[in-house]
Amino acid sequence: MPKLREMLAENVINNNEKQKMQDKAILFITMAVYLLTAGTLMEYVSTPVLLKVIGFMLTGHAFYFLWKSNNFPKI
């Protein structure tokens, strides 16, 4: 029985580490998308339009993550 508890504890730790790495990956991917979008828009549109587009993107992401956190399965 102690072996089972050790395996379960190790699995929980591994899942926590995996979740942290996935959270970091989401953050970096999001930043990359914003920077690429900003760079692309700076070539074609004015600064106020660029700021509005990035603001709408950030707002959309914020609402998505709020929605996702409320629908996250409870264990």
All heavy atoms as a GROMACS GRO file, in nm:
protein
  607
    1MET      N    1   0.081  -0.120   0.000
    1MET     CA    2   0.000   0.000   0.000
    1MET      C    3   0.086   0.127   0.000
    1MET      O    4   0.052   0.222  -0.069
    1MET     CB    5  -0.094  -0.003   0.120
    1MET     CG    6  -0.208   0.095   0.106
    1MET     SD    7  -0.307   0.063  -0.038
    1MET     CE    8  -0.468   0.077   0.027
    2PRO      N    9   0.197   0.132   0.075
    2PRO     CA   10   0.279   0.253   0.071
    2PRO      C   11   0.334   0.280  -0.070
    2PRO      O   12   0.349   0.395  -0.108
    2PRO     CB   13   0.393   0.225   0.169
    2PRO     CG   14   0.339   0.121   0.261
    2PRO     CD   15   0.245   0.039   0.178
    3LYS      N   16   0.362   0.174  -0.145
    3LYS     CA   17   0.414   0.190  -0.281
    3LYS      C   18   0.310   0.261  -0.368
    3LYS      O   19   0.343   0.348  -0.449
    3LYS     CB   20   0.450   0.053  -0.338
    3LYS     CG   21   0.524   0.057  -0.465
    3LYS     CD   22   0.667   0.100  -0.439
    3LYS     CE   23   0.749   0.068  -0.562
    3LYS     NZ   24   0.880   0.125  -0.554
    4LEU      N   25   0.184   0.225  -0.350
    4LEU     CA   26   0.076   0.286  -0.426
    4LEU      C   27   0.065   0.435  -0.394
    4LEU      O   28   0.048   0.518  -0.483
    4LEU     CB   29  -0.056   0.215  -0.396
    4LEU     CG   30  -0.179   0.267  -0.470
    4LEU    CD1   31  -0.160   0.252  -0.620
    4LEU    CD2   32  -0.302   0.193  -0.424
    5ARG      N   33   0.079   0.470  -0.267
    5ARG     CA   34   0.074   0.611  -0.227
    5ARG      C   35   0.190   0.689  -0.287
    5ARG      O   36   0.174   0.803  -0.331
    5ARG     CB   37   0.076   0.624  -0.076
    5ARG     CG   38  -0.053   0.584  -0.011
    5ARG     CD   39  -0.050   0.605   0.137
    5ARG     NE   40  -0.172   0.552   0.197
    5ARG     CZ   41  -0.189   0.533   0.324
    5ARG    NH1   42  -0.092   0.560   0.409
    5ARG    NH2   43  -0.303   0.485   0.371
    6GLU      N   44   0.308   0.627  -0.288
    6GLU     CA   45   0.424   0.694  -0.348
    6GLU      C   46   0.402   0.716  -0.497
    6GLU      O   47   0.434   0.822  -0.549
    6GLU     CB   48   0.549   0.610  -0.325
    6GLU     CG   49   0.598   0.607  -0.182
    6GLU     CD   50   0.714   0.512  -0.164
    6GLU    OE1   51   0.772   0.466  -0.265
    6GLU    OE2   52   0.748   0.482  -0.048
    7MET      N   53   0.348   0.616  -0.563
    7MET     CA   54   0.322   0.629  -0.707
    7MET      C   55   0.218   0.738  -0.733
    7MET      O   56   0.232   0.816  -0.827
    7MET     CB   57   0.276   0.496  -0.765
    7MET     CG   58   0.384   0.390  -0.771
    7MET     SD   59   0.326   0.227  -0.819
    7MET     CE   60   0.248   0.258  -0.974
    8LEU      N   61   0.116   0.744  -0.652
    8LEU     CA   62   0.012   0.846  -0.667
    8LEU      C   63   0.069   0.985  -0.642
    8LEU      O   64   0.041   1.078  -0.718
    8LEU     CB   65  -0.104   0.818  -0.572
    8LEU     CG   66  -0.224   0.910  -0.582
    8LEU    CD1   67  -0.283   0.903  -0.722
    8LEU    CD2   68  -0.328   0.874  -0.480
    9ALA      N   69   0.150   0.999  -0.538
    9ALA     CA   70   0.210   1.129  -0.508
    9ALA      C   71   0.303   1.172  -0.621
    9ALA      O   72   0.305   1.289  -0.660
    9ALA     CB   73   0.287   1.122  -0.376
   10GLU      N   74   0.379   1.078  -0.675
   10GLU     CA   75   0.469   1.109  -0.786
   10GLU      C   76   0.390   1.151  -0.909
   10GLU      O   77   0.429   1.244  -0.980
   10GLU     CB   78   0.556   0.987  -0.817
   10GLU     CG   79   0.661   1.012  -0.922
   10GLU     CD   80   0.748   0.890  -0.942
   10GLU    OE1   81   0.798   0.836  -0.842
   10GLU    OE2   82   0.764   0.850  -1.059
   11ASN      N   83   0.277   1.086  -0.933
   11ASN     CA   84   0.194   1.119  -1.047
   11ASN      C   85   0.136   1.260  -1.033
   11ASN      O   86   0.131   1.336  -1.129
   11ASN     CB   87   0.081   1.017  -1.062
   11ASN     CG   88   0.006   1.032  -1.191
   11ASN    OD1   89   0.054   1.090  -1.287
   11ASN    ND2   90  -0.115   0.980  -1.193
   12VAL      N   91   0.095   1.296  -0.912
   12VAL     CA   92   0.041   1.430  -0.887
   12VAL      C   93   0.149   1.535  -0.911
   12VAL      O   94   0.124   1.639  -0.973
   12VAL     CB   95  -0.017   1.440  -0.744
   12VAL    CG1   96  -0.047   1.583  -0.706
   12VAL    CG2   97  -0.140   1.354  -0.731
   13ILE      N   98   0.270   1.509  -0.863
   13ILE     CA   99   0.381   1.602  -0.883
   13ILE      C  100   0.412   1.618  -1.031
   13ILE      O  101   0.430   1.729  -1.081
   13ILE     CB  102   0.505   1.556  -0.804
   13ILE    CG1  103   0.480   1.571  -0.654
   13ILE    CG2  104   0.629   1.635  -0.845
   13ILE    CD1  105   0.585   1.506  -0.567
   14ASN      N  106   0.414   1.506  -1.104
   14ASN     CA  107   0.440   1.511  -1.247
   14ASN      C  108   0.332   1.590  -1.321
   14ASN      O  109   0.362   1.667  -1.412
   14ASN     CB  110   0.452   1.370  -1.305
   14ASN     CG  111   0.580   1.301  -1.266
   14ASN    OD1  112   0.676   1.366  -1.226
   14ASN    ND2  113   0.581   1.170  -1.274
   15ASN      N  114   0.206   1.570  -1.282
   15ASN     CA  115   0.098   1.644  -1.346
   15ASN      C  116   0.107   1.793  -1.316
   15ASN      O  117   0.079   1.875  -1.404
   15ASN     CB  118  -0.038   1.589  -1.301
   15ASN     CG  119  -0.072   1.458  -1.367
   15ASN    OD1  120  -0.016   1.423  -1.470
   15ASN    ND2  121  -0.163   1.384  -1.306
   16ASN      N  122   0.147   1.828  -1.194
   16ASN     CA  123   0.163   1.970  -1.160
   16ASN      C  124   0.275   2.034  -1.242
   16ASN      O  125   0.260   2.145  -1.291
   16ASN     CB  126   0.192   1.987  -1.011
   16ASN     CG  127   0.070   1.959  -0.926
   16ASN    OD1  128  -0.042   1.958  -0.974
   16ASN    ND2  129   0.094   1.934  -0.797
   17GLU      N  130   0.386   1.963  -1.257
   17GLU     CA  131   0.497   2.014  -1.338
   17GLU      C  132   0.455   2.028  -1.484
   17GLU      O  133   0.488   2.126  -1.550
   17GLU     CB  134   0.618   1.921  -1.327
   17GLU     CG  135   0.684   1.924  -1.191
   17GLU     CD  136   0.740   2.060  -1.156
   17GLU    OE1  137   0.797   2.126  -1.245
   17GLU    OE2  138   0.726   2.102  -1.040
   18LYS      N  139   0.382   1.930  -1.534
   18LYS     CA  140   0.334   1.935  -1.672
   18LYS      C  141   0.242   2.054  -1.692
   18LYS      O  142   0.253   2.126  -1.791
   18LYS     CB  143   0.261   1.805  -1.706
   18LYS     CG  144   0.213   1.796  -1.847
   18LYS     CD  145   0.145   1.663  -1.872
   18LYS     CE  146   0.089   1.655  -2.012
   18LYS     NZ  147   0.019   1.529  -2.036
   19GLN      N  148   0.154   2.080  -1.596
   19GLN     CA  149   0.062   2.194  -1.606
   19GLN      C  150   0.137   2.326  -1.604
   19GLN      O  151   0.105   2.418  -1.679
   19GLN     CB  152  -0.041   2.189  -1.491
   19GLN     CG  153  -0.147   2.296  -1.501
   19GLN     CD  154  -0.232   2.281  -1.625
   19GLN    OE1  155  -0.269   2.172  -1.663
   19GLN    NE2  156  -0.261   2.392  -1.689
   20LYS      N  157   0.241   2.336  -1.520
   20LYS     CA  158   0.321   2.458  -1.515
   20LYS      C  159   0.389   2.482  -1.649
   20LYS      O  160   0.394   2.596  -1.697
   20LYS     CB  161   0.426   2.449  -1.404
   20LYS     CG  162   0.370   2.464  -1.264
   20LYS     CD  163   0.480   2.452  -1.161
   20LYS     CE  164   0.426   2.450  -1.021
   20LYS     NZ  165   0.533   2.430  -0.921
   21MET      N  166   0.445   2.377  -1.708
   21MET     CA  167   0.512   2.391  -1.837
   21MET      C  168   0.412   2.430  -1.946
   21MET      O  169   0.442   2.513  -2.032
   21MET     CB  170   0.586   2.263  -1.874
   21MET     CG  171   0.707   2.239  -1.786
   21MET     SD  172   0.823   2.111  -1.838
   21MET     CE  173   0.721   1.978  -1.889
   22GLN      N  174   0.293   2.374  -1.943
   22GLN     CA  175   0.192   2.409  -2.041
   22GLN      C  176   0.147   2.554  -2.023
   22GLN      O  177   0.124   2.624  -2.122
   22GLN     CB  178   0.072   2.315  -2.031
   22GLN     CG  179   0.101   2.177  -2.084
   22GLN     CD  180  -0.016   2.082  -2.065
   22GLN    OE1  181  -0.110   2.109  -1.992
   22GLN    NE2  182  -0.008   1.967  -2.132
   23ASP      N  183   0.136   2.600  -1.900
   23ASP     CA  184   0.100   2.740  -1.875
   23ASP      C  185   0.206   2.834  -1.931
   23ASP      O  186   0.174   2.937  -1.991
   23ASP     CB  187   0.080   2.765  -1.726
   23ASP     CG  188  -0.045   2.698  -1.670
   23ASP    OD1  189  -0.133   2.660  -1.751
   23ASP    OD2  190  -0.053   2.684  -1.547
   24LYS      N  191   0.332   2.800  -1.910
   24LYS     CA  192   0.440   2.882  -1.965
   24LYS      C  193   0.437   2.881  -2.117
   24LYS      O  194   0.457   2.985  -2.181
   24LYS     CB  195   0.576   2.831  -1.917
   24LYS     CG  196   0.607   2.865  -1.774
   24LYS     CD  197   0.744   2.813  -1.735
   24LYS     CE  198   0.772   2.837  -1.589
   24LYS     NZ  199   0.904   2.784  -1.548
   25ALA      N  200   0.410   2.766  -2.177
   25ALA     CA  201   0.403   2.756  -2.322
   25ALA      C  202   0.290   2.843  -2.377
   25ALA      O  203   0.308   2.915  -2.476
   25ALA     CB  204   0.384   2.611  -2.366
   26ILE      N  205   0.175   2.841  -2.311
   26ILE     CA  206   0.063   2.924  -2.354
   26ILE      C  207   0.101   3.072  -2.345
   26ILE      O  208   0.071   3.150  -2.436
   26ILE     CB  209  -0.063   2.894  -2.270
   26ILE    CG1  210  -0.120   2.757  -2.308
   26ILE    CG2  211  -0.168   3.002  -2.289
   26ILE    CD1  212  -0.233   2.712  -2.218
   27LEU      N  213   0.168   3.110  -2.239
   27LEU     CA  214   0.210   3.249  -2.223
   27LEU      C  215   0.305   3.291  -2.335
   27LEU      O  216   0.286   3.396  -2.397
   27LEU     CB  217   0.276   3.268  -2.086
   27LEU     CG  218   0.333   3.406  -2.060
   27LEU    CD1  219   0.221   3.508  -2.048
   27LEU    CD2  220   0.418   3.405  -1.935
   28PHE      N  221   0.405   3.209  -2.363
   28PHE     CA  222   0.502   3.243  -2.466
   28PHE      C  223   0.439   3.245  -2.605
   28PHE      O  224   0.471   3.331  -2.688
   28PHE     CB  225   0.621   3.147  -2.463
   28PHE     CG  226   0.710   3.167  -2.343
   28PHE    CD1  227   0.760   3.059  -2.274
   28PHE    CD2  228   0.744   3.294  -2.300
   28PHE    CE1  229   0.842   3.076  -2.163
   28PHE    CE2  230   0.826   3.313  -2.190
   28PHE     CZ  231   0.875   3.203  -2.122
   29ILE      N  232   0.350   3.151  -2.632
   29ILE     CA  233   0.283   3.149  -2.762
   29ILE      C  234   0.196   3.273  -2.778
   29ILE      O  235   0.194   3.336  -2.884
   29ILE     CB  236   0.201   3.020  -2.779
   29ILE    CG1  237   0.295   2.901  -2.796
   29ILE    CG2  238   0.106   3.030  -2.897
   29ILE    CD1  239   0.225   2.766  -2.788
   30THR      N  240   0.125   3.310  -2.672
   30THR     CA  241   0.041   3.430  -2.676
   30THR      C  242   0.124   3.554  -2.701
   30THR      O  243   0.089   3.638  -2.784
   30THR     CB  244  -0.038   3.445  -2.544
   30THR    OG1  245  -0.114   3.326  -2.523
   30THR    CG2  246  -0.130   3.564  -2.547
   31MET      N  247   0.236   3.567  -2.630
   31MET     CA  248   0.323   3.683  -2.651
   31MET      C  249   0.377   3.686  -2.794
   31MET      O  250   0.384   3.792  -2.856
   31MET     CB  251   0.438   3.680  -2.550
   31MET     CG  252   0.396   3.713  -2.409
   31MET     SD  253   0.523   3.691  -2.282
   31MET     CE  254   0.667   3.759  -2.354
   32ALA      N  255   0.414   3.570  -2.846
   32ALA     CA  256   0.466   3.563  -2.982
   32ALA      C  257   0.361   3.606  -3.083
   32ALA      O  258   0.390   3.681  -3.177
   32ALA     CB  259   0.515   3.422  -3.013
   33VAL      N  260   0.238   3.561  -3.064
   33VAL     CA  261   0.130   3.599  -3.157
   33VAL      C  262   0.109   3.750  -3.152
   33VAL      O  263   0.093   3.814  -3.257
   33VAL     CB  264   0.001   3.522  -3.124
   33VAL    CG1  265  -0.119   3.581  -3.197
   33VAL    CG2  266   0.016   3.376  -3.158
   34TYR      N  267   0.108   3.809  -3.033
   34TYR     CA  268   0.089   3.953  -3.021
   34TYR      C  269   0.203   4.029  -3.089
   34TYR      O  270   0.181   4.127  -3.159
   34TYR     CB  271   0.077   3.996  -2.875
   34TYR     CG  272  -0.051   3.954  -2.810
   34TYR    CD1  273  -0.055   3.914  -2.678
   34TYR    CD2  274  -0.171   3.953  -2.881
   34TYR    CE1  275  -0.173   3.876  -2.618
   34TYR    CE2  276  -0.289   3.913  -2.823
   34TYR     CZ  277  -0.289   3.875  -2.691
   34TYR     OH  278  -0.405   3.835  -2.633
   35LEU      N  279   0.326   3.985  -3.066
   35LEU     CA  280   0.439   4.055  -3.128
   35LEU      C  281   0.439   4.041  -3.279
   35LEU      O  282   0.466   4.138  -3.351
   35LEU     CB  283   0.571   4.003  -3.069
   35LEU     CG  284   0.595   4.038  -2.922
   35LEU    CD1  285   0.720   3.968  -2.871
   35LEU    CD2  286   0.607   4.188  -2.904
   36LEU      N  287   0.407   3.922  -3.329
   36LEU     CA  288   0.400   3.904  -3.474
   36LEU      C  289   0.287   3.988  -3.534
   36LEU      O  290   0.303   4.050  -3.640
   36LEU     CB  291   0.379   3.756  -3.508
   36LEU     CG  292   0.499   3.666  -3.483
   36LEU    CD1  293   0.459   3.520  -3.496
   36LEU    CD2  294   0.610   3.699  -3.579
   37THR      N  295   0.174   3.991  -3.466
   37THR     CA  296   0.062   4.072  -3.514
   37THR      C  297   0.098   4.220  -3.512
   37THR      O  298   0.070   4.293  -3.607
   37THR     CB  299  -0.063   4.048  -3.427
   37THR    OG1  300  -0.095   3.908  -3.430
   37THR    CG2  301  -0.182   4.126  -3.477
   38ALA      N  302   0.160   4.262  -3.403
   38ALA     CA  303   0.199   4.404  -3.392
   38ALA      C  304   0.299   4.439  -3.503
   38ALA      O  305   0.285   4.544  -3.568
   38ALA     CB  306   0.260   4.431  -3.256
   39GLY      N  307   0.397   4.355  -3.525
   39GLY     CA  308   0.496   4.382  -3.630
   39GLY      C  309   0.433   4.388  -3.767
   39GLY      O  310   0.467   4.474  -3.849
   40THR      N  311   0.340   4.298  -3.792
   40THR     CA  312   0.273   4.297  -3.923
   40THR      C  313   0.186   4.420  -3.940
   40THR      O  314   0.188   4.485  -4.046
   40THR     CB  315   0.186   4.170  -3.938
   40THR    OG1  316   0.270   4.056  -3.920
   40THR    CG2  317   0.120   4.164  -4.073
   41LEU      N  318   0.109   4.454  -3.837
   41LEU     CA  319   0.020   4.569  -3.847
   41LEU      C  320   0.097   4.701  -3.856
   41LEU      O  321   0.050   4.796  -3.920
   41LEU     CB  322  -0.076   4.572  -3.729
   41LEU     CG  323  -0.183   4.463  -3.727
   41LEU    CD1  324  -0.262   4.471  -3.598
   41LEU    CD2  325  -0.275   4.477  -3.847
   42MET      N  326   0.213   4.708  -3.794
   42MET     CA  327   0.292   4.831  -3.798
   42MET      C  328   0.336   4.864  -3.940
   42MET      O  329   0.361   4.980  -3.973
   42MET     CB  330   0.413   4.822  -3.706
   42MET     CG  331   0.376   4.830  -3.559
   42MET     SD  332   0.517   4.806  -3.452
   42MET     CE  333   0.584   4.971  -3.450
   43GLU      N  334   0.345   4.762  -4.025
   43GLU     CA  335   0.384   4.786  -4.164
   43GLU      C  336   0.271   4.850  -4.244
   43GLU      O  337   0.296   4.918  -4.342
   43GLU     CB  338   0.423   4.654  -4.230
   43GLU     CG  339   0.546   4.589  -4.172
   43GLU     CD  340   0.578   4.458  -4.243
   43GLU    OE1  341   0.544   4.445  -4.361
   43GLU    OE2  342   0.635   4.369  -4.177
   44TYR      N  343   0.146   4.824  -4.204
   44TYR     CA  344   0.033   4.862  -4.289
   44TYR      C  345  -0.061   4.963  -4.228
   44TYR      O  346  -0.134   5.030  -4.302
   44TYR     CB  347  -0.048   4.737  -4.326
   44TYR     CG  348   0.035   4.634  -4.398
   44TYR    CD1  349   0.073   4.516  -4.334
   44TYR    CD2  350   0.079   4.654  -4.528
   44TYR    CE1  351   0.149   4.420  -4.399
   44TYR    CE2  352   0.156   4.560  -4.594
   44TYR     CZ  353   0.190   4.444  -4.529
   44TYR     OH  354   0.267   4.350  -4.593
   45VAL      N  355  -0.068   4.975  -4.096
   45VAL     CA  356  -0.168   5.063  -4.034
   45VAL      C  357  -0.102   5.159  -3.936
   45VAL      O  358   0.015   5.143  -3.900
   45VAL     CB  359  -0.278   4.982  -3.961
   45VAL    CG1  360  -0.354   4.895  -4.057
   45VAL    CG2  361  -0.219   4.899  -3.850
   46SER      N  362  -0.179   5.254  -3.888
   46SER     CA  363  -0.127   5.354  -3.795
   46SER      C  364  -0.118   5.299  -3.653
   46SER      O  365  -0.175   5.194  -3.621
   46SER     CB  366  -0.218   5.477  -3.797
   46SER     OG  367  -0.345   5.443  -3.746
   47THR      N  368  -0.052   5.372  -3.568
   47THR     CA  369  -0.032   5.329  -3.429
   47THR      C  370  -0.164   5.316  -3.352
   47THR      O  371  -0.182   5.217  -3.280
   47THR     CB  372   0.063   5.426  -3.357
   47THR    OG1  373   0.185   5.431  -3.430
   47THR    CG2  374   0.092   5.378  -3.217
   48PRO      N  375  -0.258   5.412  -3.363
   48PRO     CA  376  -0.384   5.394  -3.288
   48PRO      C  377  -0.460   5.268  -3.329
   48PRO      O  378  -0.516   5.199  -3.243
   48PRO     CB  379  -0.465   5.519  -3.323
   48PRO     CG  380  -0.363   5.620  -3.362
   48PRO     CD  381  -0.252   5.543  -3.426
   49VAL      N  382  -0.460   5.236  -3.457
   49VAL     CA  383  -0.528   5.114  -3.503
   49VAL      C  384  -0.457   4.992  -3.447
   49VAL      O  385  -0.520   4.896  -3.402
   49VAL     CB  386  -0.535   5.109  -3.657
   49VAL    CG1  387  -0.589   4.976  -3.704
   49VAL    CG2  388  -0.619   5.224  -3.710
   50LEU      N  389  -0.324   4.995  -3.446
   50LEU     CA  390  -0.246   4.884  -3.390
   50LEU      C  391  -0.282   4.862  -3.244
   50LEU      O  392  -0.305   4.749  -3.200
   50LEU     CB  393  -0.097   4.915  -3.405
   50LEU     CG  394  -0.001   4.824  -3.328
   50LEU    CD1  395   0.005   4.687  -3.393
   50LEU    CD2  396   0.136   4.886  -3.323
   51LEU      N  397  -0.288   4.970  -3.166
   51LEU     CA  398  -0.320   4.958  -3.023
   51LEU      C  399  -0.462   4.905  -3.002
   51LEU      O  400  -0.486   4.825  -2.911
   51LEU     CB  401  -0.301   5.092  -2.954
   51LEU     CG  402  -0.156   5.143  -2.947
   51LEU    CD1  403  -0.153   5.283  -2.889
   51LEU    CD2  404  -0.069   5.049  -2.868
   52LYS      N  405  -0.555   4.948  -3.085
   52LYS     CA  406  -0.692   4.898  -3.074
   52LYS      C  407  -0.699   4.749  -3.103
   52LYS      O  408  -0.765   4.674  -3.031
   52LYS     CB  409  -0.785   4.973  -3.171
   52LYS     CG  410  -0.817   5.114  -3.129
   52LYS     CD  411  -0.908   5.178  -3.231
   52LYS     CE  412  -0.928   5.324  -3.203
   52LYS     NZ  413  -1.012   5.388  -3.306
   53VAL      N  414  -0.632   4.705  -3.208
   53VAL     CA  415  -0.634   4.563  -3.244
   53VAL      C  416  -0.573   4.480  -3.132
   53VAL      O  417  -0.629   4.377  -3.092
   53VAL     CB  418  -0.561   4.540  -3.378
   53VAL    CG1  419  -0.540   4.391  -3.403
   53VAL    CG2  420  -0.639   4.602  -3.492
   54ILE      N  421  -0.459   4.522  -3.080
   54ILE     CA  422  -0.396   4.446  -2.971
   54ILE      C  423  -0.485   4.447  -2.847
   54ILE      O  424  -0.498   4.346  -2.778
   54ILE     CB  425  -0.255   4.502  -2.941
   54ILE    CG1  426  -0.163   4.471  -3.058
   54ILE    CG2  427  -0.199   4.442  -2.813
   54ILE    CD1  428  -0.024   4.528  -3.045
   55GLY      N  429  -0.549   4.560  -2.819
   55GLY     CA  430  -0.641   4.567  -2.706
   55GLY      C  431  -0.758   4.470  -2.721
   55GLY      O  432  -0.796   4.402  -2.626
   56PHE      N  433  -0.815   4.463  -2.841
   56PHE     CA  434  -0.924   4.369  -2.865
   56PHE      C  435  -0.876   4.224  -2.852
   56PHE      O  436  -0.947   4.138  -2.798
   56PHE     CB  437  -0.989   4.391  -3.001
   56PHE     CG  438  -1.084   4.507  -3.004
   56PHE    CD1  439  -1.063   4.613  -3.090
   56PHE    CD2  440  -1.194   4.511  -2.921
   56PHE    CE1  441  -1.150   4.720  -3.094
   56PHE    CE2  442  -1.281   4.617  -2.922
   56PHE     CZ  443  -1.260   4.723  -3.009
   57MET      N  444  -0.755   4.196  -2.899
   57MET     CA  445  -0.700   4.061  -2.887
   57MET      C  446  -0.681   4.024  -2.740
   57MET      O  447  -0.715   3.913  -2.698
   57MET     CB  448  -0.567   4.049  -2.962
   57MET     CG  449  -0.582   4.051  -3.114
   57MET     SD  450  -0.423   4.057  -3.198
   57MET     CE  451  -0.350   3.903  -3.150
   58LEU      N  452  -0.626   4.116  -2.662
   58LEU     CA  453  -0.605   4.089  -2.519
   58LEU      C  454  -0.737   4.070  -2.446
   58LEU      O  455  -0.751   3.982  -2.361
   58LEU     CB  456  -0.526   4.204  -2.455
   58LEU     CG  457  -0.378   4.210  -2.488
   58LEU    CD1  458  -0.319   4.342  -2.441
   58LEU    CD2  459  -0.304   4.094  -2.425
   59THR      N  460  -0.836   4.151  -2.481
   59THR     CA  461  -0.968   4.137  -2.419
   59THR      C  462  -1.030   4.003  -2.454
   59THR      O  463  -1.086   3.935  -2.367
   59THR     CB  464  -1.061   4.252  -2.464
   59THR    OG1  465  -0.998   4.376  -2.433
   59THR    CG2  466  -1.196   4.244  -2.396
   60GLY      N  467  -1.018   3.964  -2.578
   60GLY     CA  468  -1.071   3.834  -2.620
   60GLY      C  469  -1.005   3.720  -2.545
   60GLY      O  470  -1.072   3.627  -2.500
   61HIS      N  471  -0.873   3.726  -2.531
   61HIS     CA  472  -0.803   3.622  -2.457
   61HIS      C  473  -0.844   3.620  -2.311
   61HIS      O  474  -0.859   3.514  -2.251
   61HIS     CB  475  -0.653   3.641  -2.469
   61HIS     CG  476  -0.592   3.557  -2.576
   61HIS    ND1  477  -0.459   3.563  -2.606
   61HIS    CD2  478  -0.643   3.466  -2.660
   61HIS    CE1  479  -0.433   3.478  -2.704
   61HIS    NE2  480  -0.543   3.419  -2.738
   62ALA      N  481  -0.859   3.738  -2.253
   62ALA     CA  482  -0.898   3.746  -2.112
   62ALA      C  483  -1.034   3.680  -2.091
   62ALA      O  484  -1.052   3.599  -1.998
   62ALA     CB  485  -0.902   3.891  -2.066
   63PHE      N  486  -1.131   3.711  -2.178
   63PHE     CA  487  -1.263   3.649  -2.165
   63PHE      C  488  -1.258   3.500  -2.189
   63PHE      O  489  -1.326   3.422  -2.122
   63PHE     CB  490  -1.365   3.715  -2.259
   63PHE     CG  491  -1.415   3.847  -2.210
   63PHE    CD1  492  -1.399   3.961  -2.286
   63PHE    CD2  493  -1.476   3.859  -2.086
   63PHE    CE1  494  -1.445   4.083  -2.241
   63PHE    CE2  495  -1.522   3.980  -2.039
   63PHE     CZ  496  -1.506   4.092  -2.117
   64TYR      N  497  -1.174   3.456  -2.284
   64TYR     CA  498  -1.162   3.313  -2.310
   64TYR      C  499  -1.107   3.240  -2.187
   64TYR      O  500  -1.160   3.136  -2.148
   64TYR     CB  501  -1.070   3.288  -2.430
   64TYR     CG  502  -1.032   3.143  -2.444
   64TYR    CD1  503  -1.124   3.049  -2.491
   64TYR    CD2  504  -0.905   3.098  -2.408
   64TYR    CE1  505  -1.091   2.915  -2.503
   64TYR    CE2  506  -0.871   2.965  -2.420
   64TYR     CZ  507  -0.964   2.875  -2.466
   64TYR     OH  508  -0.930   2.743  -2.476
   65PHE      N  509  -1.002   3.295  -2.125
   65PHE     CA  510  -0.944   3.228  -2.010
   65PHE      C  511  -1.036   3.234  -1.889
   65PHE      O  512  -1.038   3.141  -1.807
   65PHE     CB  513  -0.805   3.282  -1.978
   65PHE     CG  514  -0.701   3.237  -2.077
   65PHE    CD1  515  -0.631   3.328  -2.152
   65PHE    CD2  516  -0.676   3.103  -2.095
   65PHE    CE1  517  -0.536   3.286  -2.243
   65PHE    CE2  518  -0.581   3.059  -2.186
   65PHE     CZ  519  -0.511   3.151  -2.261
   66LEU      N  520  -1.115   3.340  -1.874
   66LEU     CA  521  -1.215   3.344  -1.768
   66LEU      C  522  -1.320   3.235  -1.790
   66LEU      O  523  -1.359   3.164  -1.698
   66LEU     CB  524  -1.283   3.481  -1.762
   66LEU     CG  525  -1.205   3.592  -1.695
   66LEU    CD1  526  -1.278   3.724  -1.713
   66LEU    CD2  527  -1.185   3.561  -1.549
   67TRP      N  528  -1.366   3.223  -1.914
   67TRP     CA  529  -1.465   3.120  -1.947
   67TRP      C  530  -1.407   2.981  -1.923
   67TRP      O  531  -1.471   2.894  -1.866
   67TRP     CB  532  -1.507   3.135  -2.093
   67TRP     CG  533  -1.593   3.024  -2.141
   67TRP    CD1  534  -1.727   3.008  -2.120
   67TRP    CD2  535  -1.551   2.911  -2.218
   67TRP    NE1  536  -1.770   2.892  -2.179
   67TRP    CE2  537  -1.664   2.831  -2.240
   67TRP    CE3  538  -1.429   2.871  -2.270
   67TRP    CZ2  539  -1.658   2.713  -2.313
   67TRP    CZ3  540  -1.424   2.753  -2.343
   67TRP    CH2  541  -1.537   2.676  -2.362
   68LYS      N  542  -1.281   2.961  -1.965
   68LYS     CA  543  -1.217   2.831  -1.950
   68LYS      C  544  -1.199   2.797  -1.802
   68LYS      O  545  -1.217   2.682  -1.762
   68LYS     CB  546  -1.082   2.833  -2.021
   68LYS     CG  547  -1.012   2.699  -2.026
   68LYS     CD  548  -0.885   2.710  -2.105
   68LYS     CE  549  -0.809   2.582  -2.103
   68LYS     NZ  550  -0.681   2.590  -2.172
   69SER      N  551  -1.165   2.896  -1.719
   69SER     CA  552  -1.143   2.869  -1.577
   69SER      C  553  -1.276   2.833  -1.508
   69SER      O  554  -1.277   2.754  -1.415
   69SER     CB  555  -1.079   2.987  -1.508
   69SER     OG  556  -1.168   3.097  -1.502
   70ASN      N  557  -1.386   2.889  -1.552
   70ASN     CA  558  -1.515   2.856  -1.494
   70ASN      C  559  -1.565   2.719  -1.538
   70ASN      O  560  -1.640   2.655  -1.467
   70ASN     CB  561  -1.620   2.962  -1.529
   70ASN     CG  562  -1.599   3.088  -1.450
   70ASN    OD1  563  -1.544   3.086  -1.343
   70ASN    ND2  564  -1.646   3.198  -1.505
   71ASN      N  565  -1.522   2.673  -1.655
   71ASN     CA  566  -1.565   2.543  -1.708
   71ASN      C  567  -1.462   2.434  -1.683
   71ASN      O  568  -1.477   2.323  -1.736
   71ASN     CB  569  -1.595   2.553  -1.858
   71ASN     CG  570  -1.718   2.636  -1.885
   71ASN    OD1  571  -1.810   2.640  -1.805
   71ASN    ND2  572  -1.718   2.704  -1.998
   72PHE      N  573  -1.358   2.466  -1.606
   72PHE     CA  574  -1.254   2.367  -1.580
   72PHE      C  575  -1.310   2.253  -1.496
   72PHE      O  576  -1.381   2.278  -1.398
   72PHE     CB  577  -1.138   2.435  -1.506
   72PHE     CG  578  -1.011   2.355  -1.509
   72PHE    CD1  579  -0.936   2.344  -1.624
   72PHE    CD2  580  -0.968   2.289  -1.395
   72PHE    CE1  581  -0.820   2.271  -1.625
   72PHE    CE2  582  -0.852   2.215  -1.395
   72PHE     CZ  583  -0.778   2.206  -1.512
   73PRO      N  584  -1.282   2.128  -1.535
   73PRO     CA  585  -1.340   2.015  -1.459
   73PRO      C  586  -1.285   2.010  -1.316
   73PRO      O  587  -1.166   2.023  -1.294
   73PRO     CB  588  -1.295   1.892  -1.538
   73PRO     CG  589  -1.184   1.936  -1.622
   73PRO     CD  590  -1.200   2.084  -1.645
   74LYS      N  591  -1.374   1.994  -1.222
   74LYS     CA  592  -1.336   1.984  -1.082
   74LYS      C  593  -1.303   1.838  -1.049
   74LYS      O  594  -1.374   1.748  -1.089
   74LYS     CB  595  -1.451   2.030  -0.991
   74LYS     CG  596  -1.507   2.166  -1.025
   74LYS     CD  597  -1.415   2.278  -0.985
   74LYS     CE  598  -1.478   2.414  -0.998
   74LYS     NZ  599  -1.488   2.468  -1.131
   75ILE      N  600  -1.193   1.817  -0.977
   75ILE     CA  601  -1.154   1.680  -0.942
   75ILE      C  602  -1.200   1.649  -0.801
   75ILE      O  603  -1.193   1.725  -0.712
   75ILE     CB  604  -1.002   1.661  -0.954
   75ILE    CG1  605  -0.961   1.682  -1.098
   75ILE    CG2  606  -0.959   1.527  -0.905
   75ILE    CD1  607  -0.812   1.675  -1.122
   0.00000   0.00000   0.00000
